Amino acid sequence: MTPEELSSAVTACLQDAIDAGDFSIDAPREVRVERPKNRDHGDWATNIALQLSKQAGMNPRQFAEILKGRLEKIDGVAKVDIAGPGFLNITLAAGAAGELVKTIVDAGESYGTSEVLKGTRINLEFVSANPTGPIHLGGTRWAAVGDALARVFQSQGAEVTREYYFNDHGAQIDRFARSLLASAKGEAAPEDGYAGAYIEDIANRVLATEPGITDLPDAEAQERFRAIGVDLMFSDIKESLHNFGVDFDVFFHEDSLHENGQVDKLLEQLKGSENLYEKDGAWWLNSSQFGDDKDRVVIKSDGNAAYIAGDIAYIQNKRDRGFDLNFYMLGADHHGYVARLKAAAAALGHDPACVEVLIGQMVNLVKDGKPVRMSKRAGTVVTLEDLVDAVGVDAARYTLARFSADSNIDVDLDLLTKRSNENPVFYVQYAHARTHALAANAAAAGVDDSAFDASLLTHPTEGALLAALGQYPGVVAQASAFREPHRVARHLEVIAGTYHRWYDACRIAPQGDEEITDVNRTRLWLNLAARQVLANGLGLLGVSAPERM
């Protein structure tokens, strides 16, 4: 019996009690069951009596007594106890708990998936670094977290489009072009320009493409450096992301919103509404009426569109493309955008809930206990390539995804290169590799999967492992609902820990002249179930599940 099946059973008991007139309440859609911290309190626990007793006009223990009698009649439930003010502690029969193994193995890659988001179209925009330099650590974090979140959403049935917003409109591109031209001429970078070895590299590649480019008038040369240099830089960014295991479905050019007239057209429409008004020669979005802290200038007094104009057009463009949910994954200095983007959506007549803004905090690299600040390529920042060169793709992705995105993190390069249990990604991957080694040893000893008896999984470490495996679908569902893929990583570490403890306590292959029994065969099934869940979870994080290490 899985936690989901037990939850459904408790919900059904509640409905039966309502139908029988035992109490009058509004039945919840589902009842949450959790693993008690103390295993002596049973396999699973629920506080549903505490939640609903007041509505029923009863004290919690009285409410719990009614449920207890019904729960004890469910096949697979061995015992139900009432603890404290009204907690229900449920102990499953050994066979019912162990049947989860067959459920997992039979489900394979689909274990942990659901269709709760089926029919939901999600636009997930992340990374979106300016094409003026390599991806820095903040963008690298969003690459890992964003791609993992996309996989989590897809596991719950959503149709997800990974989108990269290509910032190719504005002053930063002009500064980039001037920096390339200065480098090509052997001059110092402009005061407000970009520096680093990558600028020299891109400038030399532009020169190789158009050898006579520096002979052109400066304005014309700068425009050519802009066109070719941005394309080269963006090609490098795409390649870096691809090598990191992150590929986008759409690369959306900000400039296209201005070139095809979408911005102007939309602003003209808004001028005809009450949501855009003129003051002091400028046009303002009435965003404070929709939760923003102040109104925003959309068209400046000089007639040029402010940056938010493109944001407004971009939201409308996404809605026109049929997306139900539109995620913006932004850096730590973009908190002001949360209310601003939601207000823009509301001003356009959309439910502001169609826009969600996730804010990522800073990432610091540490080596030998000291911050790592310099990059081989960018000069002043650490890039995606620097991190991957230091620890590899798997360690980088796993580490960046295992922390809540809204927390600052220190990435310890020394730790991530260790092949020890201190290293979280090694700990989880080694557990998966160990499942393969254990299966190979069992096969060599003649143990096969020809029999399975769930009632034989009685060792305490087997119960703990079964519980951790059973919680996995709920953890993935929570990761989706709370937009927190780090929950998957943390639970994988729980599974790995329970697996390693089971490995130390229980053998699959018989020793010496011991006869092969159904205990050995059933444990082989449990090993296969653990392998499947570890592989599924690592897959959601975009991390490999090695067969040997």
C-alpha positions as CSV (number, residue, x, y, z in Angstrom):
1,M,0.0,0.0,0.0
2,T,1.4,3.4,-1.1
3,P,1.0,6.6,1.0
4,E,-1.4,7.8,-1.8
5,E,-3.5,4.6,-1.5
6,L,-3.6,5.0,2.3
7,S,-4.6,8.6,1.9
8,S,-7.4,7.6,-0.4
9,A,-8.5,5.0,2.1
10,V,-8.7,7.5,4.9
11,T,-10.6,9.9,2.7
12,A,-13.1,7.1,1.8
13,C,-13.5,6.3,5.6
14,L,-14.4,9.9,6.2
15,Q,-17.0,10.0,3.5
16,D,-18.5,6.7,4.8
17,A,-18.8,8.2,8.3
18,I,-20.5,11.3,6.8
19,D,-22.9,9.2,4.8
20,A,-23.7,7.1,7.9
21,G,-24.4,10.3,9.9
22,D,-21.5,9.8,12.4
23,F,-20.7,13.5,11.9
24,S,-21.5,16.4,9.6
25,I,-18.5,18.0,7.9
26,D,-17.3,19.1,4.5
27,A,-15.2,16.2,3.3
28,P,-11.6,17.2,2.2
29,R,-10.5,16.2,-1.3
30,E,-7.6,14.3,0.2
31,V,-6.2,13.4,3.6
32,R,-2.4,13.9,4.1
33,V,-0.5,11.0,5.7
34,E,3.0,11.5,7.0
35,R,5.8,9.3,8.2
36,P,6.0,9.6,12.1
37,K,9.4,10.6,13.4
38,N,9.3,7.7,15.9
39,R,8.7,4.4,14.2
40,D,7.2,3.0,17.4
41,H,4.2,5.2,16.6
42,G,3.4,3.2,13.4
43,D,4.1,3.4,9.7
44,W,2.0,6.5,8.9
45,A,0.1,9.2,10.8
46,T,-2.5,11.8,10.1
47,N,-3.8,14.8,12.1
48,I,-7.2,14.9,10.2
49,A,-9.2,14.5,13.5
50,L,-7.5,17.6,14.8
51,Q,-8.3,19.5,11.6
52,L,-12.0,18.5,11.3
53,S,-13.3,17.9,14.8
54,K,-14.3,21.5,15.5
55,Q,-16.4,21.6,12.4
56,A,-18.0,18.3,13.5
57,G,-18.7,19.7,17.0
58,M,-16.6,17.0,18.7
59,N,-13.4,16.8,20.6
60,P,-10.5,15.5,18.4
61,R,-10.2,12.1,20.2
62,Q,-13.9,11.4,19.9
63,F,-13.6,12.2,16.1
64,A,-10.5,10.0,15.9
65,E,-12.3,7.1,17.6
66,I,-15.0,7.1,14.8
67,L,-12.3,7.0,12.1
68,K,-10.2,4.4,14.0
69,G,-13.0,1.8,13.9
70,R,-13.4,2.2,10.1
71,L,-9.7,2.3,9.4
72,E,-9.1,-1.0,11.2
73,K,-11.4,-2.7,8.7
74,I,-9.3,-1.8,5.7
75,D,-7.3,-4.6,4.1
76,G,-3.6,-4.2,4.8
77,V,-4.1,-2.1,8.0
78,A,-2.8,-4.0,11.0
79,K,-3.4,-1.5,13.8
80,V,-4.6,2.0,14.4
81,D,-3.8,3.9,17.6
82,I,-4.9,7.3,18.8
83,A,-2.1,9.4,20.3
84,G,-2.0,12.7,22.1
85,P,-4.9,15.1,21.5
86,G,-6.2,13.0,18.5
87,F,-3.4,11.9,16.1
88,L,-4.2,8.7,14.2
89,N,-1.1,6.4,14.0
90,I,-1.5,3.6,11.4
91,T,0.5,0.4,11.2
92,L,0.3,-1.6,8.0
93,A,0.5,-5.3,7.7
94,A,3.9,-6.4,6.4
95,G,2.5,-7.7,3.2
96,A,0.6,-4.5,2.5
97,A,3.7,-2.3,3.1
98,G,5.9,-4.6,0.9
99,E,3.5,-4.6,-2.0
100,L,4.8,-1.2,-2.8
101,V,7.9,-2.9,-4.3
102,K,5.9,-4.6,-7.0
103,T,4.0,-1.3,-7.7
104,I,7.3,0.5,-8.2
105,V,9.0,-2.1,-10.4
106,D,5.9,-2.5,-12.5
107,A,5.5,1.3,-12.9
108,G,9.2,1.7,-13.9
109,E,9.9,5.2,-15.1
110,S,6.3,6.3,-14.6
111,Y,6.6,5.8,-10.8
112,G,6.2,9.3,-9.2
113,T,4.4,10.8,-12.2
114,S,0.8,12.0,-12.3
115,E,-1.6,13.8,-14.5
116,V,-2.6,16.5,-12.1
117,L,-1.3,19.2,-14.5
118,K,-2.6,17.5,-17.7
119,G,-3.9,20.1,-20.0
120,T,-1.9,22.9,-18.4
121,R,0.4,24.8,-20.8
122,I,3.4,26.3,-19.0
123,N,5.9,28.8,-20.3
124,L,9.1,28.6,-18.2
125,E,11.5,31.4,-19.0
126,F,14.9,31.1,-17.3
127,V,18.6,32.0,-17.6
128,S,17.9,34.7,-20.3
129,A,21.4,36.1,-19.7
130,N,22.3,39.1,-21.8
131,P,24.4,38.1,-24.9
132,T,27.2,40.3,-23.7
133,G,29.3,37.7,-22.0
134,P,29.4,34.1,-20.7
135,I,26.8,32.8,-18.3
136,H,27.8,33.6,-14.7
137,L,27.0,31.6,-11.6
138,G,23.6,33.2,-11.1
139,G,22.5,32.1,-14.6
140,T,24.1,28.7,-14.1
141,R,22.0,28.2,-11.0
142,W,18.8,29.1,-13.0
143,A,19.9,26.7,-15.7
144,A,20.0,23.8,-13.2
145,V,16.9,24.8,-11.2
146,G,14.8,25.9,-14.2
147,D,15.5,22.7,-16.2
148,A,14.8,20.6,-13.1
149,L,11.5,22.5,-12.5
150,A,10.5,21.9,-16.1
151,R,11.1,18.2,-15.7
152,V,9.1,18.1,-12.4
153,F,6.2,19.9,-14.1
154,Q,6.3,17.5,-17.0
155,S,6.2,14.6,-14.6
156,Q,2.9,15.9,-13.4
157,G,1.4,16.0,-16.9
158,A,2.1,19.6,-17.9
159,E,3.1,20.7,-21.4
160,V,6.2,22.8,-20.7
161,T,8.0,25.2,-23.1
162,R,11.5,26.1,-22.0
163,E,12.1,29.7,-23.2
164,Y,15.1,31.9,-23.3
165,Y,14.4,35.6,-23.5
166,F,17.2,37.0,-25.7
167,N,17.9,40.6,-24.5
168,D,19.1,42.1,-27.8
169,H,17.4,45.5,-27.5
170,G,19.0,48.3,-25.5
171,A,22.1,50.1,-24.4
172,Q,23.9,47.0,-23.1
173,I,24.3,45.6,-26.6
174,D,25.7,48.9,-27.8
175,R,28.3,48.8,-25.0
176,F,29.1,45.3,-26.0
177,A,29.6,46.3,-29.7
178,R,31.8,49.3,-28.7
179,S,33.9,47.0,-26.5
180,L,34.5,44.6,-29.4
181,L,35.5,47.4,-31.7
182,A,37.9,48.8,-29.2
183,S,39.5,45.4,-28.6
184,A,39.8,44.9,-32.4
185,K,41.6,48.2,-32.7
186,G,43.9,47.4,-29.7
187,E,42.3,50.1,-27.6
188,A,41.2,50.0,-24.0
189,A,37.7,49.0,-23.3
190,P,35.2,51.9,-23.1
191,E,34.5,53.2,-19.5
192,D,31.1,51.6,-19.5
193,G,32.1,48.6,-21.6
194,Y,33.0,45.0,-21.1
195,A,36.4,43.5,-20.4
196,G,37.8,40.0,-20.1
197,A,39.5,37.5,-22.4
198,Y,36.1,36.6,-24.0
199,I,35.9,40.1,-25.5
200,E,39.2,39.7,-27.2
201,D,38.2,36.2,-28.3
202,I,34.9,37.4,-29.9
203,A,36.6,40.4,-31.5
204,N,39.2,38.2,-33.1
205,R,36.5,35.8,-34.4
206,V,34.6,38.8,-35.9
207,L,37.8,40.0,-37.6
208,A,38.3,36.5,-39.0
209,T,34.8,36.6,-40.4
210,E,35.2,40.1,-41.9
211,P,38.9,41.0,-42.1
212,G,38.3,44.6,-43.3
213,I,35.8,45.5,-40.7
214,T,38.0,48.0,-38.8
215,D,38.5,50.0,-42.1
216,L,34.8,50.9,-42.0
217,P,33.7,54.2,-40.4
218,D,33.3,53.7,-36.6
219,A,29.5,53.8,-36.7
220,E,29.3,51.2,-39.5
221,A,32.0,49.1,-37.9
222,Q,30.3,49.1,-34.6
223,E,27.0,48.0,-36.2
224,R,28.8,45.1,-37.9
225,F,30.5,44.1,-34.6
226,R,27.1,44.2,-33.0
227,A,25.4,42.0,-35.5
228,I,28.2,39.4,-35.8
229,G,29.5,39.6,-32.2
230,V,26.1,39.1,-30.6
231,D,25.5,36.1,-32.8
232,L,28.8,34.6,-31.9
233,M,28.3,35.3,-28.2
234,F,24.9,33.8,-28.2
235,S,26.1,30.7,-30.1
236,D,28.7,30.2,-27.3
237,I,25.9,30.6,-24.7
238,K,23.8,28.0,-26.4
239,E,26.7,25.6,-26.6
240,S,27.5,26.1,-22.9
241,L,23.9,25.4,-21.9
242,H,23.7,22.3,-24.2
243,N,26.8,20.9,-22.7
244,F,25.2,21.5,-19.3
245,G,22.3,19.4,-20.4
246,V,19.9,22.3,-20.8
247,D,18.2,22.9,-24.2
248,F,15.5,25.5,-24.9
249,D,12.4,25.1,-27.1
250,V,12.1,28.8,-27.9
251,F,14.7,31.6,-28.1
252,F,12.6,34.7,-28.0
253,H,14.2,37.9,-29.2
254,E,13.3,41.0,-27.3
255,D,14.0,43.1,-30.4
256,S,11.3,41.3,-32.3
257,L,8.6,42.9,-30.0
258,H,9.8,46.3,-31.2
259,E,10.6,45.5,-34.8
260,N,7.2,43.9,-35.6
261,G,5.3,46.7,-33.9
262,Q,3.9,44.6,-31.0
263,V,5.0,47.1,-28.4
264,D,3.6,50.2,-30.2
265,K,0.3,48.4,-31.1
266,L,-0.3,47.3,-27.5
267,L,0.6,50.7,-26.0
268,E,-1.9,52.3,-28.4
269,Q,-4.6,49.8,-27.2
270,L,-3.7,50.6,-23.5
271,K,-4.0,54.3,-24.2
272,G,-7.6,53.8,-24.9
273,S,-8.2,52.2,-21.5
274,E,-8.0,53.6,-18.0
275,N,-4.8,51.7,-17.3
276,L,-2.5,54.0,-19.2
277,Y,-2.6,57.7,-18.6
278,E,-0.6,60.8,-19.6
279,K,1.2,62.9,-17.0
280,D,4.2,65.3,-17.3
281,G,4.6,64.4,-21.0
282,A,5.0,60.7,-20.3
283,W,2.6,57.8,-20.3
284,W,2.2,55.8,-17.1
285,L,0.8,52.3,-16.4
286,N,-1.8,52.5,-13.6
287,S,0.0,49.5,-12.0
288,S,-0.5,50.7,-8.4
289,Q,-4.2,49.8,-8.8
290,F,-3.1,46.2,-9.3
291,G,-0.8,45.7,-6.4
292,D,2.4,47.4,-7.5
293,D,4.0,49.9,-5.1
294,K,3.7,52.7,-7.6
295,D,2.7,53.5,-11.2
296,R,5.3,52.9,-13.9
297,V,6.5,55.0,-16.8
298,V,5.8,53.1,-20.0
299,I,6.5,55.8,-22.6
300,K,9.1,58.4,-21.5
301,S,8.6,62.1,-22.1
302,D,11.1,61.9,-25.0
303,G,8.7,59.4,-26.8
304,N,10.9,56.4,-26.3
305,A,9.4,53.2,-24.7
306,A,10.7,52.4,-21.2
307,Y,11.9,48.9,-20.5
308,I,8.6,47.8,-19.0
309,A,6.9,48.4,-22.4
310,G,8.7,45.3,-23.7
311,D,7.7,43.4,-20.6
312,I,4.0,44.2,-21.1
313,A,4.2,43.2,-24.8
314,Y,6.0,40.0,-23.8
315,I,3.2,39.0,-21.4
316,Q,0.6,39.5,-24.0
317,N,2.6,37.6,-26.5
318,K,2.8,34.6,-24.2
319,R,-0.9,34.7,-23.6
320,D,-1.5,34.9,-27.3
321,R,0.5,31.8,-27.7
322,G,-1.9,30.0,-25.3
323,F,0.2,29.6,-22.1
324,D,-1.8,29.2,-18.9
325,L,1.1,29.7,-16.5
326,N,4.0,32.0,-17.3
327,F,7.1,31.7,-15.1
328,Y,9.9,34.3,-14.9
329,M,13.0,33.1,-13.1
330,L,14.9,36.3,-12.2
331,G,18.0,37.3,-10.2
332,A,18.3,38.5,-6.6
333,D,18.1,42.2,-7.7
334,H,14.7,41.8,-9.4
335,H,12.3,41.6,-6.4
336,G,10.5,44.7,-7.7
337,Y,9.5,42.8,-10.8
338,V,7.1,40.4,-8.9
339,A,4.4,43.0,-8.4
340,R,5.3,44.9,-11.6
341,L,4.8,41.9,-13.9
342,K,1.6,40.7,-12.1
343,A,0.2,44.3,-12.4
344,A,1.0,44.4,-16.1
345,A,-0.9,41.2,-16.6
346,A,-3.9,42.5,-14.7
347,A,-3.8,45.8,-16.6
348,L,-4.0,43.7,-19.8
349,G,-7.1,42.0,-18.5
350,H,-5.5,38.7,-17.5
351,D,-5.7,37.0,-14.1
352,P,-2.4,38.0,-12.4
353,A,-2.1,34.4,-11.2
354,C,-1.1,33.5,-14.8
355,V,2.3,35.2,-14.0
356,E,4.6,33.7,-11.4
357,V,8.0,35.2,-10.6
358,L,10.7,33.2,-8.9
359,I,13.7,35.0,-7.4
360,G,17.1,33.3,-7.2
361,Q,19.7,34.3,-4.7
362,M,23.5,34.5,-4.9
363,V,25.9,31.6,-5.4
364,N,29.4,31.8,-4.0
365,L,32.2,29.4,-4.8
366,V,34.5,28.3,-2.0
367,K,37.9,26.5,-2.3
368,D,40.3,25.8,0.6
369,G,37.8,27.7,2.8
370,K,38.2,30.9,0.7
371,P,35.9,32.5,-1.9
372,V,36.8,31.9,-5.5
373,R,36.3,35.2,-7.4
374,M,38.3,35.2,-10.6
375,S,37.3,33.6,-13.9
376,K,39.7,32.4,-16.5
377,R,37.6,33.8,-19.2
378,A,35.5,36.7,-18.0
379,G,38.0,38.2,-15.7
380,T,35.7,39.4,-12.9
381,V,33.0,36.7,-12.5
382,V,32.9,32.9,-12.3
383,T,31.2,31.3,-15.3
384,L,29.3,28.2,-16.0
385,E,32.3,26.7,-17.7
386,D,34.5,27.5,-14.7
387,L,32.2,25.5,-12.4
388,V,31.8,22.6,-14.8
389,D,35.6,22.4,-15.3
390,A,36.0,22.3,-11.5
391,V,33.4,19.7,-10.5
392,G,31.7,18.3,-13.7
393,V,28.2,18.6,-15.0
394,D,26.5,16.2,-12.6
395,A,27.9,17.7,-9.4
396,A,27.2,21.2,-10.6
397,R,23.6,20.5,-11.6
398,Y,22.8,18.5,-8.5
399,T,24.4,21.0,-6.1
400,L,22.7,24.0,-7.6
401,A,19.3,22.2,-7.6
402,R,19.5,20.8,-4.0
403,F,19.0,24.2,-2.3
404,S,15.9,26.4,-2.2
405,A,16.4,29.0,-5.0
406,D,15.6,31.8,-2.6
407,S,18.6,31.0,-0.3
408,N,22.2,32.1,-0.7
409,I,24.5,29.2,-1.2
410,D,28.2,28.5,-0.9
411,V,29.4,25.8,-3.3
412,D,32.4,24.0,-1.7
413,L,34.6,22.9,-4.7
414,D,36.7,20.7,-2.4
415,L,33.7,18.8,-1.2
416,L,32.2,18.3,-4.6
417,T,35.4,16.6,-5.9
418,K,35.4,14.1,-3.0
419,R,34.4,10.5,-3.6
420,S,32.9,10.1,-0.2
421,N,29.5,10.2,1.6
422,E,30.2,13.9,2.5
423,N,29.5,14.7,-1.1
424,P,25.7,14.6,-1.6
425,V,25.8,13.9,-5.3
426,F,28.3,11.1,-4.9
427,Y,26.2,9.7,-2.0
428,V,23.1,9.4,-4.1
429,Q,24.8,8.3,-7.3
430,Y,26.8,5.7,-5.4
431,A,23.5,4.3,-3.9
432,H,22.3,3.8,-7.5
433,A,25.5,2.2,-8.6
434,R,25.4,0.0,-5.6
435,T,22.0,-1.4,-6.6
436,H,23.5,-2.6,-9.9
437,A,26.5,-4.2,-8.1
438,L,24.2,-5.9,-5.6
439,A,22.0,-7.2,-8.4
440,A,25.1,-8.5,-10.3
441,N,26.3,-10.3,-7.2
442,A,22.9,-11.8,-6.6
443,A,22.7,-13.1,-10.2
444,A,26.2,-14.6,-9.8
445,A,25.0,-16.4,-6.7
446,G,21.9,-17.7,-8.5
447,V,19.3,-15.4,-7.0
448,D,16.6,-14.4,-9.5
449,D,13.3,-12.5,-9.4
450,S,11.1,-15.6,-9.9
451,A,9.3,-15.2,-6.6
452,F,8.1,-12.3,-4.5
453,D,6.5,-12.4,-1.0
454,A,5.9,-9.0,0.4
455,S,5.3,-10.4,3.9
456,L,9.0,-11.4,4.1
457,L,10.2,-7.8,4.2
458,T,10.1,-7.6,8.0
459,H,13.6,-6.1,8.9
460,P,13.4,-2.6,10.3
461,T,15.7,-1.3,7.6
462,E,13.3,-2.7,5.0
463,G,10.4,-0.9,6.5
464,A,12.4,2.4,6.5
465,L,13.4,1.9,2.9
466,L,9.9,1.1,1.9
467,A,8.6,4.2,3.6
468,A,11.2,6.4,1.9
469,L,10.3,4.9,-1.5
470,G,6.6,5.3,-0.9
471,Q,7.0,9.0,-0.1
472,Y,8.7,9.8,-3.4
473,P,5.5,10.5,-5.5
474,G,4.3,12.9,-2.8
475,V,7.6,14.7,-2.7
476,V,7.6,15.2,-6.5
477,A,4.0,16.5,-6.3
478,Q,5.1,18.9,-3.6
479,A,8.1,20.0,-5.6
480,S,5.7,20.8,-8.4
481,A,3.1,22.6,-6.2
482,F,5.6,24.7,-4.4
483,R,8.0,25.2,-7.4
484,E,10.8,23.7,-5.4
485,P,12.8,21.0,-7.2
486,H,15.3,20.9,-4.3
487,R,12.7,18.8,-2.4
488,V,13.5,15.9,-4.9
489,A,17.2,16.1,-4.3
490,R,16.8,16.2,-0.5
491,H,14.5,13.2,-0.6
492,L,16.9,11.3,-2.8
493,E,19.5,11.7,0.0
494,V,17.0,10.2,2.4
495,I,16.4,7.2,0.1
496,A,20.1,6.8,-0.4
497,G,20.7,6.8,3.4
498,T,18.0,4.2,4.1
499,Y,19.3,2.1,1.2
500,H,22.9,2.1,2.4
501,R,21.6,1.1,5.9
502,W,19.6,-1.7,4.4
503,Y,22.6,-2.8,2.4
504,D,24.6,-3.1,5.6
505,A,21.9,-5.0,7.5
506,C,20.3,-7.3,4.9
507,R,21.8,-9.6,2.3
508,I,20.4,-10.6,-1.0
509,A,22.9,-13.3,-1.9
510,P,23.2,-16.2,0.5
511,Q,26.4,-16.8,2.3
512,G,28.4,-20.0,2.0
513,D,26.2,-23.1,1.7
514,E,23.0,-21.2,2.6
515,E,20.0,-22.2,0.5
516,I,18.4,-19.6,-1.8
517,T,15.0,-18.8,-0.5
518,D,12.1,-16.4,-1.3
519,V,13.6,-14.0,1.2
520,N,16.6,-13.6,-1.1
521,R,14.4,-13.2,-4.2
522,T,12.1,-10.7,-2.5
523,R,15.0,-8.6,-1.4
524,L,16.2,-8.6,-5.0
525,W,12.9,-7.0,-5.9
526,L,13.3,-4.4,-3.2
527,N,16.8,-3.6,-4.6
528,L,15.3,-3.2,-8.0
529,A,12.6,-0.8,-6.6
530,A,15.2,1.3,-4.9
531,R,17.2,1.5,-8.2
532,Q,14.2,2.6,-10.1
533,V,13.2,5.4,-7.7
534,L,16.8,6.7,-7.5
535,A,17.1,6.7,-11.3
536,N,13.7,8.5,-11.7
537,G,14.7,11.2,-9.1
538,L,18.1,11.8,-10.6
539,G,16.4,12.1,-14.0
540,L,14.2,14.9,-12.7
541,L,17.3,16.8,-11.7
542,G,19.0,16.2,-15.1
543,V,21.7,14.2,-13.3
544,S,23.0,10.8,-14.6
545,A,22.4,7.6,-12.7
546,P,25.7,5.6,-13.2
547,E,25.7,1.9,-13.0
548,R,29.2,1.8,-11.6
549,M,31.5,4.3,-9.8
